[in-house]
Amino acid sequence: MKVLVIGGDGYCGWATALHLSNKGYEVGIMDSLVRRHWDMEICVETLTPIAPIQQRLQRWKDLTGKSIDLFIGDINNYDFLSKGMNQFQPEAIVHFGEQRSAPFSMIDREHAVLTQANNVIGTLNILYAMQQDFPDCHLVKLGTMGEYGTPNIDIEEGYITIEHNGRKDTLPYPKQPGSFYHLSKVHDSHNIHFACKIWGLRATDLNQGVVYGVLTEETGMDELLINRLDYDGIFGTALNRFCIQAAIDHPLTVYGKGGQTRGFLDIRDTVRCVEIAIANPPDAGKFRVFNQFTEMFSIADLAEMVQKAGTDMGLKVKIEHLDNPRVELEQHYFNAKNTNLLDLGLQPHYLSDSLLDSLLNFATKYKHRVDKNQILPKVSWRR
């Protein structure tokens, strides 16, 4: 099967492209490389050194004998997107090609507009290209658990059955996103759902939790294939930040009370979930939603896990609480369903089994690359 990975130079996209290539899929990467530009704009670098995409792909070919096609350009440019798709002829499209940081989208008006224009228009262009030339193609789109927010009821997988005034219906689950980035993902979901309904397209929305880890089978083959580890206050996750802080003897910075609870999964499970979705496409006209996570933790839970793992490594790890720069509930109910991917064969990795290998050891190995000016929050939701 021919799979086009849009956003294949990024964190999830790179690991996914190599995984699918290693599994025998014919893979193409389409990417504008703008993620590297945004790093330069905000003066940050991933902890792990990332080679140019052409060098990474050449190393992959040298090691495995497998070629991955590369299309450099912006999917907001419809002519580029259409020409690239017609050249590659994908049977499935994995769409990671979006601005994926909530803090980035909340910097100011310009970054909010950039995020929504980049994400919503790019996805609309893909849908129109599919409708025009690839109506049988399967779109596997990266959504986010952040679309749901933190409702005081259980979170279902995409849809909820309700009874109102004596009548019953199954409807899209209500969305309560927490940033302009998360709002862009909600708009994507609505647009994809609508396109499936009116054009008979098939799509899977992977509402992914927070991803952690550096190593997959493929990215561990050679240092030129290594994946990103973002720790800064804009693109870094709380777990990444905690591990880097532990490695450099900086207190772990918990936002507010630390009761914010989210879904999490290992990068090795991310690539496997995408593979499962591709191998089990929905029927034409169906918009399918999978909640893609394996465990749920609060921010305080994560800090305590990193503190314990760091102590076991001989590190002195302290925890501090900061004023929360975000506008969010810090204590809340959170119970999300995630059975669809498990039913299709996902065998999860767990954070307790991989915290040292996947994160703390990498944080310690590359701690000389840490910019201490980047590990505290610089963006406030209240501006």
C-alpha positions, 0 to 999 in steps of 0.5 A, spaced: 500 500 500 502 507 498 501 511 504 503 519 504 505 521 510 503 529 511 508 532 516 513 527 515 519 531 518 515 532 525 515 528 531 510 523 530 510 523 522 517 522 522 517 516 527 510 513 523 514 514 516 520 510 518 515 505 521 510 504 515 516 503 511 520 498 515 513 494 515 513 494 507 509 500 505 511 504 500 511 511 503 512 518 501 513 524 506 510 531 504 512 537 508 514 544 508 519 544 513 516 550 517 517 546 524 524 547 523 523 555 521 518 556 527 524 553 532 528 558 529 523 564 530 522 562 537 530 561 538 529 554 541 532 547 539 530 540 540 534 537 545 536 531 540 540 533 534 536 533 528 539 532 521 536 535 515 530 531 512 534 529 506 540 526 510 535 522 514 532 519 508 539 517 505 541 514 511 534 510 512 535 508 505 543 506 506 541 502 512 534 498 509 535 499 502 528 502 502 526 509 499 521 514 501 519 519 496 520 526 499 515 532 497 517 539 500 512 544 499 506 547 503 499 543 503 495 550 503 498 551 496 493 547 493 496 546 486 502 543 490 498 538 494 494 536 488 500 535 483 504 531 489 498 527 490 497 525 483 505 524 482 505 519 488 498 516 488 496 514 495 491 509 497 492 512 504 494 519 507 496 520 514 495 527 516 500 530 521 501 536 517 499 541 522 501 547 527 501 542 534 502 547 540 497 550 544 502 555 547 504 557 540 497 558 538 496 563 544 502 567 543 498 573 540 493 574 534 498 573 529 500 566 531 492 564 533 491 566 525 497 562 523 495 556 527 488 556 524 489 558 517 495 553 517 491 547 520 484 548 517 485 550 510 490 545 509 485 539 511 480 542 507 485 542 501 486 535 502 479 533 502 478 537 496 484 533 493 481 527 495 474 528 492 477 530 486 482 525 484 482 520 490 475 518 492 477 511 495 483 514 499 483 513 506 484 519 510 488 518 517 488 524 521 491 526 527 486 529 532 487 530 539 484 528 546 484 536 547 478 537 543 473 534 548 476 538 554 474 536 561 467 534 561 464 532 568 461 526 564 465 520 561 468 521 554 466 517 549 470 515 542 467 521 538 460 520 539 455 520 544 448 517 544 443 522 548 435 522 550 432 528 550 424 530 550 423 522 549 427 522 543 434 518 542 440 520 537 447 518 536 451 525 535 458 527 535 461 528 542 460 535 545 467 539 544 470 544 549 477 545 547 482 549 551 486 553 546 486 556 539 490 550 537 485 545 539 479 549 536 483 548 529 482 541 531 475 541 532 474 545 526 478 539 522 473 534 525 467 537 523 470 539 516 472 531 515 465 529 518 461 533 513 466 531 507 465 524 508 457 525 509 456 529 502 462 526 498 462 519 501 470 519 503 472 515 508 476 517 514 479 516 521 480 521 526 485 519 531 484 523 538 491 522 540 493 524 548 500 526 549 505 522 546 512 521 550 518 517 548 524 518 543 525 511 541 522 506 536 525 500 533 527 505 527 529 511 530 534 507 534 537 504 528 542 510 527 543 517 531 541 520 524 534 517 525 533 520 532 527 523 533 525 530 536 525 531 544 522 538 545 522 541 552 521 548 551 515 552 554 512 552 547 513 546 544 515 541 549 510 537 553 510 537 561 513 530 561 519 532 557 520 538 561 520 534 567 525 530 565 530 535 562 529 539 569 531 533 573 537 532 568 540 539 570 538 539 577 532 544 576 526 543 580 520 540 576 515 546 575 508 543 576 503 548 573 498 550 579 495 544 583 497 539 578 490 536 578 490 537 570 489 529 568 490 527 560 491 521 556 498 519 554 501 514 550 508 512 548 511 514 541 511 506 539 504 506 540 503 512 536 506 509 530 502 502 531 495 505 532 496 509 525 498 502 522 492 499 525 488 504 522 491 504 515 490 496 515 483 496 518 479 502 513 472 504 515 467 504 509 466 509 504 462 515 507 464 513 514 467 518 519 470 514 524 473 516 531 478 513 535 481 515 542 488 514 541 492 513 548 493 508 553 494 511 560 491 517 564 495 521 569 495 528 572 501 533 572 502 531 579 502 524 578 508 525 572 512 529 577 512 524 582 514 519 577 519 523 574 522 524 581 522 517 583 525 515 577 530 520 577 532 519 585 533 511 582 538 514 577 542 518 583 539 525 581 536 530 586 529 532 584 525 537 587 518 539 585 515 546 585 508 549 583 508 555 579 502 560 577 498 556 572 499 560 565 493 557 562 486 558 563 484 551 565 480 547 571 486 544 575 482 539 579 476 535 575 473 529 573 476 525 567 475 518 564 475 517 557 474 511 553 479 508 549 477 501 547 477 501 539 484 500 538 485 495 543 480 491 540 483 492 533 490 489 537 494 494 540 498 492 545 500 498 549 507 500 552 507 503 559 510 509 562 512 506 568 516 501 563 519 506 559 520 512 563 528 511 564 530 508 557 525 513 553 526 520 556 531 520 563 537 517 559 536 521 553 535 527 557 541 526 561 545 524 555 544 530 551 543 535 557 549 539 555 544 542 549 539 544 554 537 552 554 535 553 561 532 560 559 527 555 555 524 551 560 519 556 564 513 558 561 513 564 557 506 564 554 499 566 558 492 565 556 490 571 559 493 576 555 
